[in-house]
Amino acid sequence: MTENTRRPSYLQALIPLLALIVMLGSSVYLFGEDSSYGPNQIALLIAAGIAATIAFYNGFRWSDIEAGITKGISVALGAILIILMVGSLIGTWLLAGIVPTMIYYGLELLSPTWFYAAACLICAIVAISIGSSWTTAATIGVALIGVATGMDLSLPITAGAVISGAYFGDKMSPLSDTTNLAPAVAGTELFAHIRYMTWTAVPALLISLLLFTILGFTGSGVANMDSLIVMQNDLQAIFNISPLMLIPLAVLFILAATRKPALPTILIGALLGGLWALLFQSDVVAGLAQLDRPSVWIGHLEVVWTALANGVTVPTDNPDLESLISGGGMESMTNTVWLILAAMTFGAVMETTGLLQKIIRGILKVVHSTGSLVTATVFTCFGANVLTADQYMAIVLPGRMFREEYANRGLDPRVLSRTLESSGTITSPLIPWNTCGAYMFSVLGVYPLHYAPFAFFLFLVPIITIIYAYTNFKILRLEDPENSVQTAS
């Protein structure tokens, strides 16, 4: 803010937020699952316009607001490129039989009774190894959704299990970007932060596994075995099913585990999938190729190129199977990108004009104890996820604003870093217009409001964090004798 601009009032800060809440609620009521395919984007842009109008009244110039929007969108460009590349990866991995192979072997190995708990645990292990909940959901998660379809199990519960495990592994992995970001913002050390996170994350995972086990025994615990066998036979009839199909998956994991950048890693995985399609799924590729091309290889290359850009549709006599083994491509992610751009525009206007900061400063006035401070941080991070639609902003913005208050109260920076992760990162997939919620919907095909009741880990971690704060359990203070961790400056 410059000296020519007025500070916003609380009413001014709340008007865009309340307008957004009303419009998003109306969008979901009127359009249901289709609300993320345009209506939510319109609501976010109108709310951004309301915030900008208030900013004009307070003396802001359009050039200042536009610069803030540009900066805000630039924060999400990396995520947007990754989302587009994941679309290409899914397209070529479907064409290459990689995802169908994972589905086939999953149908062989997984028991319906233990499926939900096993899905959660598998995703947790994979995400710890590669440090990415997004990559885990786009690879193992997609395969597990396919297995659940074959077993006639609940897709919302399966998606909840996949996301619960993926986000546990993401938080416990030193390879994760948000796991590095939270301690950096709070001013502490990475591995000290991870060790401190185990006190909330591990109990939450164990409780989640117990709940998924109960659902497996009490829910649809018996699979439709006839349809299961039919699906396996159909997969084997269409694709070359072999352990060789899993080599691109192994390459992707190795690149991620050795901390190679996410974008080139996923690009390599997508291109490797295209190569595998040409080498091992020639019948599938030939069936999709246009016959009027001058050579067979040009026709085959066109099919792979189309899979990268627009996805793949493999025709079968089974509509359920066809929908399972078709999709992907960058084109499938364009709506998600649209949603992210609209959300980041709103968040950038709110932050640039001081409206978001006004709301957070108002929250601090009612904070009196450690419990209320941690609770305020949790809900502020969740609110930032709602308003800015980005988990990075939900970590950085509250982290910057609360860091001084935590220090003034003598709390170790690890308390702040754990709280930021326990809310800013963990709650992001629950919000349909958040980058994470939109991404999970695009990849898993299950609407966030449908899988949210079963994403137990995402609810348990913030609750346990708040309970610890009010009971003073594992709340580190700067003057503690055992506190020997060197914090960052």
C-alpha positions as CSV (number, residue, x, y, z in Angstrom):
1,M,0.0,0.0,0.0
2,T,1.2,3.5,-0.8
3,E,0.6,6.8,1.1
4,N,-2.2,7.7,-1.4
5,T,-4.3,4.6,-0.5
6,R,-6.6,4.1,2.4
7,R,-6.5,1.1,4.6
8,P,-9.5,-1.2,4.1
9,S,-12.1,-1.6,6.8
10,Y,-13.3,-4.9,8.2
11,L,-16.6,-4.6,6.3
12,Q,-14.7,-3.9,3.1
13,A,-12.5,-7.0,3.6
14,L,-15.5,-9.2,4.3
15,I,-17.7,-8.0,1.4
16,P,-15.8,-9.9,-1.4
17,L,-15.4,-13.0,0.9
18,L,-19.2,-13.1,1.7
19,A,-20.0,-12.5,-2.0
20,L,-17.8,-15.4,-3.0
21,I,-19.3,-17.7,-0.4
22,V,-22.8,-16.9,-1.6
23,M,-21.9,-17.3,-5.3
24,L,-20.0,-20.6,-4.8
25,G,-22.8,-22.0,-2.7
26,S,-25.3,-21.0,-5.4
27,S,-23.0,-22.5,-8.0
28,V,-22.9,-25.9,-6.3
29,Y,-26.7,-25.8,-5.6
30,L,-27.5,-25.0,-9.2
31,F,-24.9,-27.0,-11.1
32,G,-23.8,-29.7,-8.7
33,E,-20.7,-31.6,-9.9
34,D,-20.6,-29.4,-13.0
35,S,-20.0,-26.3,-10.9
36,S,-16.3,-26.6,-11.5
37,Y,-16.7,-26.5,-15.2
38,G,-17.4,-22.8,-15.5
39,P,-19.8,-21.5,-12.8
40,N,-17.2,-21.5,-10.0
41,Q,-14.7,-19.7,-12.3
42,I,-17.3,-17.0,-13.0
43,A,-18.0,-16.6,-9.3
44,L,-14.3,-16.2,-8.5
45,L,-13.8,-13.6,-11.2
46,I,-16.9,-11.6,-10.1
47,A,-15.7,-11.7,-6.5
48,A,-12.3,-10.4,-7.8
49,G,-14.1,-7.6,-9.5
50,I,-15.9,-6.7,-6.3
51,A,-12.6,-6.7,-4.4
52,A,-11.0,-4.5,-7.2
53,T,-13.9,-2.0,-7.0
54,I,-13.3,-1.6,-3.2
55,A,-9.7,-1.2,-3.9
56,F,-10.4,1.6,-6.4
57,Y,-12.5,3.3,-3.7
58,N,-9.5,3.1,-1.4
59,G,-7.2,4.8,-3.9
60,F,-5.6,1.9,-5.7
61,R,-4.7,2.2,-9.3
62,W,-5.6,-0.5,-11.9
63,S,-1.9,-0.8,-12.7
64,D,-1.2,-1.8,-9.1
65,I,-4.0,-4.4,-9.1
66,E,-3.0,-5.7,-12.5
67,A,0.6,-6.1,-11.3
68,G,-0.6,-8.0,-8.3
69,I,-2.8,-10.3,-10.5
70,T,0.2,-11.0,-12.8
71,K,2.4,-11.8,-9.8
72,G,-0.3,-14.0,-8.2
73,I,-0.8,-16.0,-11.4
74,S,2.9,-16.4,-11.9
75,V,3.0,-18.3,-8.5
76,A,0.8,-21.0,-10.0
77,L,2.5,-21.3,-13.4
78,G,4.7,-24.1,-12.2
79,A,1.7,-26.0,-10.9
80,I,-0.2,-25.3,-14.2
81,L,2.6,-26.8,-16.3
82,I,2.8,-29.8,-14.1
83,I,-1.0,-30.3,-14.4
84,L,-0.9,-30.1,-18.2
85,M,2.0,-32.6,-18.3
86,V,0.2,-35.0,-16.0
87,G,-2.6,-35.0,-18.5
88,S,-0.1,-36.1,-21.2
89,L,1.3,-38.7,-18.9
90,I,-2.1,-40.2,-18.3
91,G,-2.9,-40.2,-22.0
92,T,0.3,-42.1,-23.0
93,W,0.2,-44.4,-20.0
94,L,-3.3,-45.5,-21.0
95,L,-2.3,-46.0,-24.6
96,A,0.9,-47.9,-23.6
97,G,-1.1,-50.3,-21.3
98,I,0.8,-49.1,-18.2
99,V,-2.3,-48.1,-16.2
100,P,-4.3,-51.1,-17.5
101,T,-1.4,-53.4,-16.4
102,M,-1.5,-51.8,-12.9
103,I,-5.2,-52.3,-12.8
104,Y,-4.9,-56.0,-14.0
105,Y,-2.3,-56.9,-11.3
106,G,-4.2,-54.9,-8.7
107,L,-7.3,-57.0,-9.4
108,E,-5.1,-60.1,-8.9
109,L,-3.6,-59.1,-5.6
110,L,-6.0,-56.9,-3.7
111,S,-8.7,-58.3,-1.5
112,P,-12.0,-56.4,-1.5
113,T,-12.2,-56.6,2.4
114,W,-8.8,-54.9,2.8
115,F,-8.8,-52.8,-0.3
116,Y,-9.4,-49.4,1.2
117,A,-6.8,-49.8,3.9
118,A,-4.3,-51.3,1.4
119,A,-4.9,-48.4,-1.0
120,C,-4.2,-45.9,1.7
121,L,-1.0,-47.6,2.8
122,I,0.3,-48.2,-0.7
123,C,-0.2,-44.5,-1.6
124,A,1.5,-43.5,1.7
125,I,4.6,-45.6,0.9
126,V,4.8,-44.4,-2.7
127,A,4.4,-40.7,-1.7
128,I,7.1,-40.9,0.9
129,S,9.4,-42.4,-1.7
130,I,8.8,-39.7,-4.3
131,G,7.6,-36.7,-2.2
132,S,4.6,-35.9,-4.3
133,S,0.9,-36.5,-3.6
134,W,0.0,-35.3,-7.1
135,T,2.3,-37.8,-8.9
136,T,1.1,-40.6,-6.5
137,A,-2.6,-39.8,-7.3
138,A,-1.9,-39.6,-11.0
139,T,-0.1,-43.0,-11.2
140,I,-1.0,-45.4,-8.4
141,G,-4.2,-43.5,-7.6
142,V,-5.5,-43.8,-11.1
143,A,-4.7,-47.5,-11.1
144,L,-6.5,-48.0,-7.7
145,I,-9.6,-46.2,-9.0
146,G,-9.6,-48.7,-11.9
147,V,-9.2,-51.6,-9.5
148,A,-12.1,-50.3,-7.4
149,T,-14.2,-50.1,-10.5
150,G,-13.4,-53.7,-11.3
151,M,-14.2,-54.8,-7.8
152,D,-17.5,-52.8,-7.8
153,L,-16.3,-50.9,-4.7
154,S,-17.0,-47.3,-3.7
155,L,-15.1,-44.8,-5.8
156,P,-15.5,-41.9,-3.2
157,I,-14.1,-44.1,-0.4
158,T,-11.3,-45.3,-2.7
159,A,-10.4,-41.7,-3.6
160,G,-10.5,-40.8,0.1
161,A,-8.1,-43.6,0.8
162,V,-5.8,-42.6,-2.0
163,I,-5.7,-39.0,-1.0
164,S,-5.2,-39.8,2.7
165,G,-2.2,-42.0,2.0
166,A,-0.8,-39.7,-0.6
167,Y,-0.9,-36.6,1.7
168,F,0.6,-38.6,4.6
169,G,3.5,-39.6,2.4
170,D,3.9,-36.1,1.0
171,K,4.1,-34.6,4.5
172,M,6.6,-37.2,5.7
173,S,8.9,-36.9,2.7
174,P,11.9,-34.5,2.6
175,L,11.4,-34.5,-1.2
176,S,8.1,-32.7,-0.9
177,D,8.0,-29.0,-1.9
178,T,5.5,-28.0,0.7
179,T,7.4,-30.0,3.4
180,N,10.4,-27.8,2.5
181,L,8.3,-24.7,2.3
182,A,6.6,-24.8,5.7
183,P,9.8,-24.9,7.8
184,A,11.4,-22.3,5.5
185,V,8.6,-19.9,6.2
186,A,8.5,-20.6,9.9
187,G,12.2,-20.4,10.3
188,T,13.2,-24.0,11.3
189,E,15.1,-27.0,9.9
190,L,13.6,-29.5,7.5
191,F,14.2,-32.8,9.3
192,A,13.4,-31.4,12.7
193,H,10.1,-30.3,11.1
194,I,9.4,-33.8,9.7
195,R,10.2,-35.5,13.1
196,Y,7.8,-33.0,14.8
197,M,5.1,-33.7,12.2
198,T,5.1,-37.4,13.1
199,W,3.4,-36.7,16.4
200,T,0.3,-35.6,14.5
201,A,0.6,-37.4,11.1
202,V,1.3,-40.9,12.3
203,P,-1.7,-41.2,14.8
204,A,-3.9,-39.7,12.1
205,L,-2.8,-42.3,9.6
206,L,-3.3,-45.2,12.0
207,I,-6.8,-44.0,12.8
208,S,-7.5,-43.6,9.1
209,L,-6.3,-47.1,8.4
210,L,-8.6,-48.5,11.1
211,L,-11.6,-46.6,9.7
212,F,-10.8,-47.9,6.1
213,T,-10.5,-51.4,7.5
214,I,-13.9,-51.1,9.2
215,L,-15.4,-49.7,5.9
216,G,-14.0,-52.7,4.1
217,F,-15.6,-55.2,6.5
218,T,-18.9,-53.4,6.9
219,G,-19.4,-51.9,3.4
220,S,-19.4,-53.5,0.0
221,G,-17.0,-56.1,1.2
222,V,-17.7,-58.7,-1.5
223,A,-16.6,-57.9,-5.0
224,N,-18.6,-58.7,-8.1
225,M,-16.2,-61.5,-9.0
226,D,-17.8,-62.3,-12.3
227,S,-17.4,-58.7,-13.5
228,L,-13.9,-58.7,-12.1
229,I,-12.9,-61.7,-14.2
230,V,-14.6,-60.3,-17.2
231,M,-12.6,-57.0,-16.8
232,Q,-9.3,-58.9,-16.5
233,N,-10.0,-60.9,-19.6
234,D,-11.0,-57.8,-21.5
235,L,-7.9,-56.0,-20.4
236,Q,-5.7,-58.9,-21.5
237,A,-7.6,-59.1,-24.8
238,I,-7.0,-55.4,-25.6
239,F,-3.5,-54.8,-24.2
240,N,-0.2,-56.6,-23.9
241,I,-0.2,-57.2,-20.1
242,S,3.4,-57.7,-18.8
243,P,5.7,-56.6,-16.0
244,L,7.6,-54.8,-18.7
245,M,4.8,-52.3,-18.8
246,L,5.8,-51.2,-15.3
247,I,9.3,-50.0,-16.3
248,P,8.1,-46.4,-17.0
249,L,6.5,-46.3,-13.6
250,A,9.8,-47.5,-12.0
251,V,11.7,-44.8,-14.0
252,L,9.3,-42.1,-12.8
253,F,9.8,-43.2,-9.2
254,I,13.6,-43.3,-9.5
255,L,13.7,-39.8,-11.0
256,A,11.4,-38.4,-8.3
257,A,13.3,-40.2,-5.5
258,T,16.6,-38.7,-6.7
259,R,15.0,-35.2,-6.4
260,K,14.8,-34.5,-10.1
261,P,12.5,-31.5,-10.9
262,A,8.8,-32.5,-11.2
263,L,8.1,-31.1,-14.6
264,P,10.9,-32.8,-16.6
265,T,10.3,-36.0,-14.6
266,I,6.7,-36.2,-15.6
267,L,7.6,-35.2,-19.2
268,I,10.1,-38.0,-19.4
269,G,7.4,-40.4,-18.0
270,A,4.9,-39.2,-20.6
271,L,7.3,-39.5,-23.5
272,L,8.4,-42.9,-22.3
273,G,4.8,-44.0,-22.2
274,G,4.5,-43.0,-25.9
275,L,7.6,-45.0,-26.7
276,W,6.2,-48.0,-24.8
277,A,2.9,-47.7,-26.7
278,L,4.8,-47.9,-30.0
279,L,6.9,-50.9,-28.9
280,F,4.5,-53.0,-27.0
281,Q,0.9,-52.0,-27.9
282,S,1.2,-51.9,-31.7
283,D,-2.3,-53.5,-32.1
284,V,-4.0,-50.9,-30.0
285,V,-2.1,-48.1,-31.8
286,A,-2.8,-49.5,-35.2
287,G,-6.5,-49.7,-34.4
288,L,-6.6,-46.0,-33.6
289,A,-4.4,-44.9,-36.5
290,Q,-5.9,-43.3,-39.6
291,L,-5.5,-45.5,-42.6
292,D,-4.9,-42.7,-45.2
293,R,-1.5,-41.8,-43.8
294,P,1.5,-42.3,-46.2
295,S,3.2,-44.8,-43.9
296,V,2.4,-46.9,-40.9
297,W,4.8,-45.2,-38.6
298,I,3.4,-41.7,-39.4
299,G,0.0,-43.0,-38.5
300,H,1.3,-44.5,-35.3
301,L,3.2,-41.4,-34.4
302,E,0.0,-39.4,-34.9
303,V,-1.8,-41.6,-32.4
304,V,0.9,-41.0,-29.7
305,W,0.9,-37.3,-30.4
306,T,-2.8,-37.2,-30.0
307,A,-2.6,-39.1,-26.7
308,L,-0.2,-36.4,-25.4
309,A,-2.4,-33.6,-26.5
310,N,-6.0,-34.8,-26.5
311,G,-5.9,-38.2,-24.7
312,V,-7.0,-41.6,-26.0
313,T,-10.3,-43.4,-26.5
314,V,-10.0,-47.1,-26.7
315,P,-13.3,-48.6,-28.1
316,T,-14.6,-51.7,-26.3
317,D,-17.9,-53.5,-26.0
318,N,-17.9,-52.7,-22.2
319,P,-18.8,-49.0,-21.6
320,D,-17.5,-49.1,-18.0
321,L,-14.2,-50.5,-19.2
322,E,-14.0,-48.0,-22.1
323,S,-14.4,-45.1,-19.7
324,L,-11.7,-46.6,-17.5
325,I,-9.0,-47.0,-20.1
326,S,-9.8,-43.8,-22.0
327,G,-9.0,-40.2,-21.2
328,G,-6.0,-38.1,-20.4
329,G,-4.2,-35.6,-22.6
330,M,-3.4,-32.0,-21.9
331,E,-6.8,-31.1,-23.2
332,S,-8.4,-32.9,-20.2
333,M,-6.7,-30.5,-17.8
334,T,-7.7,-27.2,-19.5
335,N,-10.8,-26.7,-17.3
336,T,-8.5,-27.2,-14.2
337,V,-6.2,-24.6,-15.5
338,W,-9.1,-22.2,-16.1
339,L,-10.2,-22.8,-12.5
340,I,-6.7,-22.1,-11.1
341,L,-6.3,-18.9,-13.1
342,A,-9.7,-17.6,-11.9
343,A,-8.9,-18.5,-8.3
344,M,-5.4,-17.1,-8.3
345,T,-6.8,-13.8,-9.8
346,F,-9.2,-13.5,-6.8
347,G,-6.5,-14.3,-4.3
348,A,-4.1,-11.9,-5.8
349,V,-6.5,-9.0,-5.7
350,M,-7.4,-9.7,-2.1
351,E,-3.7,-9.8,-1.1
352,T,-2.5,-6.9,-3.2
353,T,-5.2,-4.5,-1.9
354,G,-4.7,-5.5,1.8
355,L,-8.2,-7.0,2.2
356,L,-6.9,-10.5,3.1
357,Q,-4.4,-9.1,5.6
358,K,-7.1,-7.1,7.3
359,I,-9.1,-10.3,7.9
360,I,-6.1,-12.1,9.4
361,R,-5.2,-9.1,11.7
362,G,-8.7,-9.1,13.0
363,I,-8.3,-12.8,13.9
364,L,-5.2,-12.1,16.0
365,K,-7.2,-9.7,18.2
366,V,-9.2,-12.6,19.7
367,V,-6.2,-14.9,20.2
368,H,-5.2,-15.2,23.9
369,S,-3.7,-18.7,24.5
370,T,-1.5,-21.2,22.7
371,G,-4.6,-23.3,21.9
372,S,-6.5,-20.4,20.4
373,L,-3.4,-19.2,18.5
374,V,-2.9,-22.7,16.9
375,T,-6.6,-22.9,16.2
376,A,-6.6,-19.5,14.6
377,T,-3.7,-20.5,12.4
378,V,-5.4,-23.7,11.3
379,F,-8.6,-21.9,10.4
380,T,-6.7,-19.0,8.7
381,C,-4.8,-21.5,6.6
382,F,-8.0,-23.2,5.7
383,G,-9.6,-19.9,4.9
384,A,-6.6,-19.0,2.7
385,N,-7.1,-22.2,0.8
386,V,-10.7,-21.2,0.2
387,L,-9.8,-17.6,-0.8
388,T,-6.6,-18.0,-2.6
389,A,-7.2,-21.5,-3.9
390,D,-3.6,-22.4,-3.6
391,Q,-1.8,-24.4,-0.9
392,Y,1.4,-22.5,-1.3
393,M,-0.3,-19.2,-0.5
394,A,-2.1,-20.9,2.4
395,I,1.3,-21.7,3.9
396,V,3.3,-18.6,3.0
397,L,0.8,-15.8,3.7
398,P,-0.4,-17.1,7.2
399,G,3.2,-18.1,8.0
400,R,4.5,-14.6,7.4
401,M,1.7,-13.0,9.4
402,F,1.8,-15.4,12.4
403,R,5.5,-16.0,12.7
404,E,6.2,-12.9,14.9
405,E,3.2,-13.8,17.1
406,Y,4.6,-17.3,17.7
407,A,8.0,-15.9,18.6
408,N,6.5,-13.3,20.9
409,R,4.7,-16.1,22.8
410,G,8.0,-18.1,23.1
411,L,6.9,-20.9,20.9
412,D,9.4,-22.9,18.9
413,P,9.2,-22.3,15.1
414,R,8.4,-26.0,14.7
415,V,5.0,-25.4,16.3
416,L,4.2,-22.9,13.5
417,S,5.7,-25.0,10.7
418,R,3.7,-28.1,11.8
419,T,0.5,-26.1,12.1
420,L,1.0,-24.6,8.6
421,E,1.4,-28.1,7.2
422,S,-1.4,-29.5,9.2
423,S,-3.9,-27.0,7.7
424,G,-2.4,-25.2,4.7
425,T,-1.4,-28.3,2.9
426,I,-3.7,-30.9,4.4
427,T,-7.0,-29.2,3.8
428,S,-6.3,-28.1,0.2
429,P,-7.8,-31.2,-1.6
430,L,-11.1,-30.7,0.3
431,I,-11.9,-27.5,-1.7
432,P,-13.2,-28.1,-5.2
433,W,-11.8,-24.8,-6.6
434,N,-8.4,-25.1,-4.9
435,T,-5.6,-26.2,-7.2
436,C,-5.3,-29.4,-5.2
437,G,-9.0,-30.2,-5.1
438,A,-9.3,-29.4,-8.8
439,Y,-6.3,-31.6,-9.6
440,M,-7.5,-34.6,-7.7
441,F,-10.9,-34.3,-9.4
442,S,-9.2,-34.2,-12.8
443,V,-7.0,-37.2,-12.1
444,L,-9.3,-39.4,-10.0
445,G,-12.6,-38.5,-11.5
446,V,-14.3,-38.1,-8.1
447,Y,-15.7,-34.8,-7.1
448,P,-14.0,-33.4,-3.9
449,L,-17.3,-33.0,-2.0
450,H,-18.0,-36.7,-2.6
451,Y,-14.6,-38.0,-1.5
452,A,-14.2,-35.4,1.3
453,P,-16.2,-37.4,4.0
454,F,-13.8,-40.3,3.5
455,A,-10.5,-38.4,3.4
456,F,-10.1,-39.1,7.1
457,F,-6.5,-38.1,7.3
458,L,-7.2,-34.6,6.0
459,F,-9.7,-34.0,8.9
460,L,-7.8,-35.9,11.6
461,V,-4.4,-34.0,11.3
462,P,-5.9,-30.5,12.0
463,I,-8.0,-31.9,14.8
464,I,-5.1,-33.6,16.5
465,T,-3.0,-30.5,16.1
466,I,-5.6,-28.4,17.9
467,I,-6.0,-31.0,20.7
468,Y,-2.3,-31.0,21.3
469,A,-2.2,-27.2,21.5
470,Y,-5.0,-27.0,24.1
471,T,-3.6,-29.8,26.2
472,N,0.0,-28.5,25.8
473,F,1.1,-31.9,24.5
474,K,4.3,-31.8,22.4
475,I,4.2,-28.0,22.2
476,L,7.8,-26.9,22.1
477,R,9.0,-23.6,23.6
478,L,12.1,-21.7,22.9
479,E,13.3,-21.9,26.5
480,D,12.9,-25.7,26.7
481,P,16.3,-27.2,27.8
482,E,16.0,-30.0,25.3
483,N,15.4,-27.6,22.5
484,S,18.7,-27.8,20.6
485,V,17.5,-27.4,17.1
486,Q,19.2,-24.5,15.2
487,T,16.4,-22.5,13.6
488,A,16.8,-20.6,10.4
489,S,17.3,-16.8,10.4
